[in-house]
Amino acid sequence: MESVTAVFAGAAFALFGAALLVWTGARTVRRAPVALGVSPVASTVLATLFGVLFLVLGVWCFTRV
């Protein structure tokens, strides 16, 4: 039963992390703000950091299956 939960959590984390990285990259290439009202560099760095973090967390969940 725990393997089903690990697969679901891993898929959710990996999809969110990948989507966040793709979205951040698309916004950066178009020179559009990643977050309104925040420093462009800080928002890009934080969004990239959290995207990678969620992607790594998803892969970690998959290794627990």
Residue pairs with C-beta under 8 A, 6 or more apart in sequence:
3 65
6 61
6 62
6 64
6 65
7 61
7 62
7 65
9 58
9 61
10 58
10 59
10 60
10 61
10 62
10 64
10 65
11 58
12 58
13 54
13 55
13 57
13 58
13 61
14 54
14 55
14 58
14 59
14 61
14 62
15 58
16 54
16 58
17 50
17 51
17 52
17 53
17 54
17 55
17 56
17 57
17 58
18 51
18 55
20 47
20 50
20 51
20 54
21 48
21 51
21 52
21 55
23 47
24 34
24 44
24 47
24 48
24 51
27 33
27 34
27 44
28 34
28 44
33 40
33 43
34 40
34 43
34 44
34 47
35 43
35 47
